[in-house]
Amino acid sequence: MSNIDFPLSPDNEHAIVMEPTIKSTSFMKFLKESAIALLKSNNYKPKSIKNDGFYVIILLHDDSQLVQATELLRKISGVSYIFIGVAIELEYDTLSRSVLSIANKLLMDGEKYLIKIETSKSTEPKGSAFLYFKHDLDFFIQTELSSKARGLVSVRDETQADKILYILNGNNTAFVSLLVLKGSDCTPFNFLQDIVVCPIYDDSSLLSLVQVLDSGYMPLPIFFYRNRLQLIKKIKKFDEIINNYPVDSVTFYLYAMADMPLSSFLPANRASKEHDISNKKGSQIQRLIYEQVIIKVLMHTNFDSLYVSFPFVPFIHPNWFIKKNIKLFHQSKKILLTPLLFSFPPRAFEKKLTKLTDMNYAAHQSIPIRNYLVESEPKDFAKDEDKYANSNNHFDFKKFSLNIRKNDILDVLDSI
C-alpha cells in the first residue's frame, strides 16, 4: 500500500483501523488481545497496537503486509468495519484536501459511494463542534466530487455502496481509508470463554456448530460416523468452517457408531402407497433412535465442559423427542444450551443450510424440513434405543488436534 500515488507526505503512516461493535473497555481489551495473538501466530510483526477511544489502531513494520493482515483480522467477530487508512493531520484544510485527493483516486466513474465520518472521542456530546465539522467536510467532498461530472452517486445505505470512504477523527490524528472491509458483527469468537461440546453427524449439526462459534463460544467437536467416507466429508466441511475464525488449533474427537440393527419399526417389503408411508415413518424413527443414542453417549462423556449444544430443530424433531431430551439433560450433570437453531424459520433454515453445504436443495429432494410421521413416542422406541445403545461403546473416543494455520487436515484424514 505504501507505493500508491497519493499526494501525501512520506510521514503519513499507514495503519489498520478496527471499529468494534461493542464499545466497552472490557471488549477493547479482548479485541486487542485477539488481534495481537492472531497477527503474531501468522508471523505479522506489529510496530504498535493502541486504542484511540473505542477504536484499535495497528501499525505494522512492513506496509506490504497490510492487505493480508487486514483480511486475517477481519475474521475476528465483533468488528463493524476494518480499514487500511493513512494518518493525516487533524486540521480541516489539510484533511479536506487529502480526503478529496484520495476519493478521486479510489472512486471510478459511475460508482456509488458512501462517506462515513466518525470520531473516536467517546464522550463527544451531541451538538458539539464535531457535528459541524462532519457536516462541512461531508458537504465539501460531495460538492467537489459532483462537480467532476464523473457520474458518481452518493448513497446513505452501505449495502448499496460500491465503495466506502471512511474518515476517523482521532484524538490527535485523522485516518482516511484506502481500503474498507465490513467486519463480522456477530458475538466475538470465544468472547464468553466457555467450551461447548458440539456433536457433528449431519448438516444440521454443522449449522449448529456455526451458531456456537457465532455466539461467542469455543466448540469441542465430536464427530459421530458410521463409515469413513461420511466422516471425511464432515471433517473437510468442518475445516472450511473453522478457517473463517481466528483460531490457531482445535481439539476434536471421533466416535465410530455401530451399524444400526434391523428395527421393528421397518415394515416387510411390499409395494403399496400405504407401505411407502409406513417405510418413511420407520426411517424417521430409526433416525430418531440414532440421535437418541448420540445424546446418551454425550451424557456419559467426561470432557472439560459441561455445556452441550445439540441441534434440535422444531420442524425436524417432533415435540415429544425434544421435550424428552431436555428433561434428560436436566436430570444429568450436563447443561443443554438453549437450542441455537430454534430462532430460524423453516425457509431461513433451509437457505442457511444450502449455503453451508453448497447443495441445491429442491422440493423433491432430501430437505430436512418435513411433516412429522411420528407424532408421539412409539411403543417400542425405548427398547430399540437400548438395543442400539448397547452395541456402542460409550467411551471409545479417538482424540485429535488440528493446527488450522499449518493446514494439517490431510495428516488427520490419512490417520483415520
N, C-alpha and C positions, 0 to 999 in steps of 0.2 A: 504493500500500500504506500510505502514511503516514496516511490518514484512516480506517483500520479502528479500530473502537471497542474497543480493548483497554485495560484499566485499568493502563496503564503511564505512566511519567513522560515528558515531552517530550524528556528527554535520552536515551531509549532509541533508539539509532540502528538503522536497518535496513541489513542487509548481505546480499550474496550469498556463500554459503559453498560451496566446492568440495572434495569428498573425492576424492583421486586413487586409482586402482587400484594404481599403482606408487609406493610410498612410499620415495623416494630423493631425495637432494639434486639430482642431475642432472635428474631428471624434474620436480621442483618448479620448477626454473629454466625448463625447457621449457614447463611449464604456464602459468607467469606470463607469459612472453613471448608465448605463443599467445593468452592472454586479453586482454592489452593491445593486441596488434595487431588482434584481432577486434573489440574494443569501439571502438577509435579509427577503424577503417575503416568502421564503421557509425554514426559520429557520436554515440556514447555517451561521456560525459566522466567518467572515474573520478576520484573525490576521493582515493582511496588504494587500493593493492593491496599486501597484505602477507601474509607467512607467519605461521601460528600452528601450530608443529610442522609436521606434514605436511598442513596444510590451507591453502587460499588464501582470504583474506577480502577482499572487494571492496566498497568504498563508492562510491556514485555521487553526483554533485552534485544530481541530480534523482531523487527516490524514485519518481516516476510512471513512470520507465523501467525499474524493477526487473524486472517480469514479462517484458517484451520482451527485456531484456538476458539474463535467465536462460535463456529459450528459445534465444537465439542461442548462448550459452556452452555449452549442452547439446550442441551439435554437436561439441565438442572430444572426441575419443576419449580413453579412458584415465581417465574420471571415473566413479566409482561412484555418487555422489549429488551433486546440486547443489540447494541450497535457499535460499529467502529467509528470513532469520532476524532476530530482534530481539535486540539486545545487552542482557543483564541482568547485574546484579551477581552475582558468583560467591560467593554466600552462601546456605546451604541454605534458610532460611526464606523469603527473598526469592524465590529461584529456584523453590522448590516451589509457592508461591502463584501466581507468574506463569505457570508451566507449566500448572497446573490451570486457570487462567483462560483461557489460550489454547486448551487442549484442549476446554473447554466451548463455546468459540466455534466451533472448527473442526469438531468431530465432530457429525454428525447422528444422530438416533435410529436405532438398529438397525445402525449401521455397524460394520464390522470394522476394528480399528486395531492398529498395531504401534508400540511405543515403542522407539526406538533411541537409546541413550545412549553417547556416545563421549568420549574425552579426546584432546586434541591433543598431550599430552605423550608423545613417542615413547619416552622412557626409563622410563616408568612401569612398575615391576615388578609381576608377578602377586602378588596377596595384599596389595596396597597399600591405602591409605585410599580410593582411588578406587573400588575394587570394593565396599566397604561403602557409600560414598556412592551409587553406582549402584544397589545393591540397595534401599537405603532410599528413594531417590527414585522408583524404579520401583514399589515396594510402595505408597508413599503415593498416587501417581497412580492406580494400578489400584484401590485401595480406595475412593478418593473418587469415581471415575467409576462404579464398580459400585453405589455407594450411591444414585446418582441415579435408578435404575430407568428408564433410557432404552433398555435392550436392547442396549447396546454390547457388542461381543465382542472380547476381546483375543486376538491371534494372534501366532505366532512366525515364521511364514513370510511373507516380504514379498510373495510372489505372491498371497496370499490377502487382503491388507490393502486396504481401501478408502482409508484414509488412513494416513500415516506421520508420527509425531511425533518429530522428530529433535532431540536435545539434545546440543550440543557443549560440553564443558567446556574452555575455552581456558586459557591461562596466567594471564590476569587477568580474563577476562570469559567468560560463558557465552552461547551463541547458541541460541535456541529457534526452531524452524521455523514459519513461517506458510504456506509452500508448499514441498512436497518433490517433486523430479523425479528419476527414475532416469536415470543417465547412460549413455553408451556405453562399456562396459568392454573393448572390443577394443583392439588396439595403437593408440596415439595417431597421429593423422594426421600423416604426414611426420616421424615421430619418428626414423626411420632416415636421413633426409636424403639419400635416393637417388632418382634419377629412373628410372622403369621404362617402357619402350616397351610400349604396350598396343594391339595390333591390335583393331579393333572391326568386325565384319562380320556377326554373328548374335547371338542371345540368349545363347548360352553365353559368347561373348566379353564381353558386357556383365556377366554374372555374374563372370567372371574379373576385370574391371575393379574391381568392388566388393571382391573379395578382395584386390586390390592395395592399394586405399585402406585397407581394414581391417587390413592387415598392416604399416602404418606407412610406406608409400612414397608418393611423388608420381608420378602417372601422366603419361605423354606419349601421349595417344590418337592413333591413326592410323585414320581411317575408310576402309575399303575398300568400294566400292559399284559397282553396275552400272547403276543408274538413280537419278534424282533423288528419286523418292518413297521408295525404300528408304533413301536417305541421310537425308532429312528425318526419317523415323521414328526412326532411330538417334540423330540429334543431339538430337531432343526428349527421348528417353529418357535420354540422357547428361546433358542439362541438369537433368532431375529428380533424377538420382542425385547429381551433383556439388553440388547445392544443399543436400544433407544434411551437407556437410563444411565446415569453417572455412577455405575458400579464396576469395580475392578475384578471382583471374583465372587462366585456364589457357590454355596454348598447345596447339593440336592441328593435325593435318594431314589433308588429304583426298587420296585416291588413287582415281582412276577406273579400274576394271578393265574390260578389253575383254570383249566378248561371247565366250563360250566357243565354240570351233569344234565341229563335229559330231564326237563321239567314236566311235572304232572299237569302243568297248565297248557302244554302244547298238544293240540288235537292230533288224532291219527290222520294220515294223508287221505284226503278225498276231495274231489273237485266240486265246489259249490260256492255260491256267494256267501252263504252263512259260514261255511268253513273258512273262507278268506278273512272275514271279520274276526272269527274266533282265533285264527292264526296270528293276526295282528295284535289281538289282545294278549295272547300268550307271549309274544315277543316283547310287548311292553312290560309285562310282569317280570320276564327274565331280566330285562334292562334294570328294573327297579331292584331286583334281587342283587344284581351285580353292584349297584350303587350302595345298597344297604350293607353289603359285606365290606366295601371300601370304608364306609363310615365306622363299622365295627373295628376294623384294623386301626383306623385313626384314633379311636378312643383308647386303644391299648398301647399306643406308642409312648415312648418316654423321651421325647425331644426336649430341647431347651425352652420351647414356647408352649404355653397352654392355649394359645389362640388358634382356632381353625376356621378357615373360610371354605365352606362347601357351596358349590354352585347351584343352590336351589333356585328354581325359576317357576313362578306361579302358573305359567301357561305351558310348562313342560311336565312338572311334577304335580300329581294330584294332591289335594289339600291334606288328605289323611296321611300321606307319606311325609309331607313337610312337618305337620304337627307332631307326628310320632317321633321324628328325629330331633326336633327342637326339644321335646321332652327328654329324650335320651341324653342329649348334650347337657341339659340342666341337671340331670342325675349324675353325670360323670364329673370328672375333675377338669375336663376340657371346657373352653369358653368359645361358643359359636359366635362369630361376628355376625351382626345384623346382615342378612344376605345382601351382598353388594349388587346383585343383578335384579333386585326387586324394582328398582326405580325405572327400568326400561319398559316402555310399552312394546307390544309384540313387533311392530314394524321397525321400530328403532333398534330393538334387539337383533332382528334379522339383518338389518343394514350393517350394524357393527360387526356381527359375526361374519358376514360376507366379506367385509373389508379386511378383517383379521386373517381369514383363512384363504383369501384370494380365490374364492369359489363363486360360481354363478348359480345361486340357488333359484330354482323355478318351482312353481306351484306343485308340479307333479313329482318333484324330487324329494330327497330326504330332509326337508326342512324340519328342524327340531320342534317348531310350533305345531301342535296337533290337538285334535279333540281327545278328551280322556275316554278311554275304553274301560279304565279301571277306576270306577268312581268310589269304591270302598275297598278296604284291605281284603284280599282273597282269603278264603278259609285256611288254605294250606300254605300261605305265604311264609309264615314263621318256620314251618317245617322245612320247606325248600331252602330258605335262607340259612338255617342251621346246617343243613346238609352241605351247602356250598362253602359256608364259612369253615367247616371242619376240614375241608380239603385244602385250605390255605394255611400256611404257617404265618401267624401274626407278627413274627419277629424276624422274618427273613428279608432284611433290607440290605441293599448294597449302597455304600456311600461314595460320592464323587465330589471333587472340587473342580470348578471350571474357571480358568483365567480368561476373562472376557477380552482383555486387550491383546492377549497373545493368540487369540483365535484357536485354542486347542480343543475345540469341539470335535475335530476329526480324531484326535487321540482318544477322546472319551468313546466315540462311536466305534472305533477299532477294538476297544476293550470289551465291548458288550457281546 
